[in-house]
């Protein structure tokens, strides 16, 4: 049971840690120290809803379509391999300094709206949380629910660390080299998860 929750926690963080528009937005808000708690909560709750949909809905779909689990497993492996390669390519091209914008305070409503668009309009979110996590959760039956809880907690922990820890990371992530290192770490993690799925 604990293994299922811990696996969900680690897999969730590994997937979310990939640098993208949503994470860059959370980090920028953290660097600006503006509406950070609301941004973290919006991202974490959105992920929790999507994870719940994946864990509960995927199990139902698997019973209705027996071959779906294997198909989604290998689709997930392919996605992780490709996405990991994209991270390595991004690292090869070098990073870009991420500095907070020198603008006035943005209204909370606009910040939340932007956060929701970056979350729900991103197709990778559905691949990660609904399809991939839903597929992996079936391996922990009858504790798939605990896997989902662990994944949701992993999402909350990551966004909290990213948003509230941004002020500590600001000096480091002002340098492109820091993003290069992070891209490489994320790429290696993606490929390690893909290998574990394929060989497991």
C-alpha positions in Angstrom: 0.0 0.0 0.0 2.8 2.4 0.9 4.7 1.4 -2.2 1.7 2.4 -4.4 1.4 5.8 -2.8 5.1 6.4 -2.9 5.3 5.3 -6.5 2.5 7.7 -7.4 4.2 10.5 -5.6 7.5 10.0 -7.4 6.1 9.4 -10.9 3.9 12.5 -10.6 6.8 14.7 -9.6 8.9 13.3 -12.4 6.2 14.0 -15.0 5.3 17.5 -13.7 9.0 18.5 -13.4 9.3 18.7 -17.2 9.8 22.4 -18.0 6.8 23.8 -19.8 4.5 26.8 -20.0 2.7 25.9 -16.7 5.8 25.5 -14.7 7.5 28.6 -16.1 4.3 30.5 -15.2 4.4 29.2 -11.6 8.1 30.0 -11.3 7.6 33.5 -12.6 4.8 34.1 -10.2 7.1 32.8 -7.4 9.9 35.1 -8.5 7.4 38.0 -8.5 6.0 36.9 -5.2 2.5 37.6 -6.6 -0.6 35.5 -5.9 1.7 32.4 -5.3 -0.7 30.5 -3.0 -3.6 30.9 -5.4 -1.5 29.8 -8.4 -0.2 26.7 -6.5 -3.6 25.8 -5.3 -5.1 26.1 -8.8 -2.5 23.9 -10.4 -2.6 21.3 -7.7 -6.4 21.0 -7.6 -6.5 20.8 -11.4 -4.0 18.0 -11.3 -5.8 16.2 -8.6 -9.1 16.2 -10.6 -7.3 15.0 -13.7 -5.4 12.3 -11.8 -8.7 11.1 -10.2 -10.3 10.9 -13.7 -7.3 8.9 -14.9 -7.2 6.5 -12.0 -10.9 5.8 -11.8 -11.9 6.1 -15.5 -9.0 4.2 -16.8 -9.8 1.1 -14.7 -13.4 1.1 -16.0 -12.2 1.5 -19.6 -9.7 -1.3 -19.1 -12.5 -3.7 -18.1 -14.5 -2.7 -21.1 -11.6 -2.9 -23.6 -9.1 -5.6 -22.4 -6.3 -4.6 -24.8 -6.4 -0.9 -23.8 -4.0 -1.4 -20.9 -1.2 -2.7 -23.1 -1.9 -0.2 -25.8 -1.7 2.7 -23.4 1.3 1.3 -21.6 3.3 1.3 -24.8 1.9 4.6 -25.8 3.1 5.9 -22.5 6.6 4.4 -23.0 6.8 6.1 -26.5 5.6 9.4 -25.1 8.2 9.3 -22.3 11.0 8.4 -24.7 10.1 11.2 -27.1 9.5 13.8 -24.3 12.8 12.8 -22.7 14.5 13.4 -26.0 12.9 16.8 -26.3 14.3 17.7 -22.9 17.8 16.6 -24.0 17.4 18.7 -27.2 16.4 21.7 -25.1 19.5 21.2 -23.0 21.7 21.0 -26.1 20.3 24.3 -27.4 21.0 25.9 -24.0 18.7 27.6 -21.5 17.3 31.0 -21.2 17.4 33.1 -18.1 14.0 33.3 -16.4 13.6 36.7 -14.7 10.4 38.2 -13.3 8.8 40.9 -15.5 9.3 44.4 -14.4 5.6 45.2 -14.5 3.0 46.2 -12.0 0.8 43.9 -10.0 -1.5 41.7 -12.2 -5.1 41.3 -10.9 -5.8 37.9 -9.2 -8.6 37.0 -11.7 -6.3 37.4 -14.7 -3.5 35.4 -13.0 -6.0 32.5 -12.2 -7.4 32.6 -15.7 -4.0 32.4 -17.3 -3.1 29.5 -14.9 -6.3 27.6 -15.9 -5.6 28.0 -19.6 -2.0 26.9 -19.3 -3.3 23.8 -17.4 -6.5 22.7 -19.1 -5.6 23.7 -22.6 -2.3 21.8 -22.6 -2.7 18.4 -24.3 0.4 17.1 -22.4 -1.5 17.5 -19.2 -4.1 14.9 -20.3 -1.4 12.6 -21.6 0.5 12.8 -18.3 -2.2 12.8 -15.7 -5.2 11.0 -17.3 -3.7 8.5 -19.7 -0.2 7.8 -18.4 -0.8 7.9 -14.7 -4.1 6.1 -15.2 -2.3 3.4 -17.1 0.5 3.0 -14.4 -2.1 3.0 -11.6 -3.5 -0.3 -12.9 -0.3 -2.0 -11.9 -1.0 -1.3 -8.3 -4.5 -2.8 -8.1 -6.3 -3.1 -5.8 -4.4 0.0 -4.4 -4.7 2.2 -7.5 -6.6 4.7 -5.4 -3.5 5.1 -3.1 -1.3 5.5 -6.2 -3.6 8.4 -7.2 -3.5 10.0 -3.8 0.3 9.8 -3.9 0.3 11.3 -7.3 -1.9 14.2 -6.2 0.3 14.8 -3.2 3.3 14.8 -5.4 1.7 17.4 -7.6 0.9 19.6 -4.6 4.4 19.2 -3.2 6.0 20.1 -6.5 4.0 23.2 -7.2 4.4 24.4 -3.6 8.1 24.0 -3.8 8.3 25.6 -7.2 6.1 28.6 -6.3 7.2 29.3 -2.7 10.8 28.2 -3.3 11.3 30.4 -6.3 12.7 33.3 -4.2 15.5 30.9 -3.1 16.1 29.7 -6.7 16.0 33.2 -8.3 19.8 33.7 -8.3 20.5 30.3 -9.7 17.7 30.2 -12.4 18.7 33.6 -13.6 21.5 31.7 -15.3 20.8 29.7 -18.5 23.1 26.9 -17.3 20.8 26.0 -14.4 17.9 25.3 -16.9 20.3 23.1 -18.9 21.1 21.0 -15.9 17.4 20.7 -15.0 16.5 19.7 -18.6 19.1 16.9 -18.5 17.9 15.6 -15.1 14.3 15.6 -16.3 15.3 13.9 -19.6 17.1 11.1 -17.7 14.1 10.7 -15.3 11.7 10.3 -18.2 13.9 7.7 -19.9 14.3 5.8 -16.6 10.5 5.7 -16.1 10.1 4.5 -19.7 12.6 1.7 -19.2 10.9 0.7 -16.0 7.5 0.4 -17.7 8.9 -1.4 -20.7 10.9 -4.0 -18.7 8.4 -4.3 -15.9 
